[in-house]
């Protein structure tokens, strides 16, 4: 946090355009997607695992949203939970491969990275899906009701508060830390380690689904070609934010 403050102060001092309100809002908007992905990855890293698939899972989920809202004609209030469910499913598949098949997280999620990218391209026919015929979609997510800040930024902050509460105030949060601190001791304590590990990866997928919704709102379309590289930014954000790569 201190380094971030120093960077902001430094660039604000040397560049007048940098210290404008519009620029800070643009930074918040650009950070929203990476921030949401980082929250999901945080859960996984705390367990001592890794999730390399969040970027392309996000892309897959944005395509699912595009198909649900534009092709299938579902209303936005139904398309959003469908998208979140798709993300959670991707995460739970990752968790099952890791917990039940005993595939290392790096390998399992690297494989899912390519699977999700392939599914996004197949479902979209390698073409962008535009939301131009659905003004409600852009208005709800990119509307600016307060101080000119888009709603997606408030979604990011809301997701951060929710993630914090889950990690600190729920059974899932306690078991997430327990898995990363000492998985064998947690198992010997009578905890169903495999089930909770699948749940944790499901949470990561859920945040990837939310990221898919936000990036679709930013681009006013579902782009099957984006997503690669977002997982590295998300992991870096989680680690810089204080999450230990060794877990716990």
Secondary structure, DSSP 8 states (H G I E B T S, - for coil): -HHHHHHHHHHHHH-TGGGSHHHHHHHHHHHHHHHHHHHHHHHHHHTT---S-HHHHHHHHHHHHHIIIIIS---HHHHHHHHHHHHHHHHHHHHHHHHTS---HHHHHHHHHHHHHHHHHHHHTTS-EE-TT-HHHHHHHH---BTTB-HHHHHHHHHHHHHHHHHHHSHHHHHHHHHHH-HHHHHHTT--HHHHHHHHHHHHHHHHHHHHHHHHHHHTEE-TT--TTHHHHHHHHHHHTT--TT--
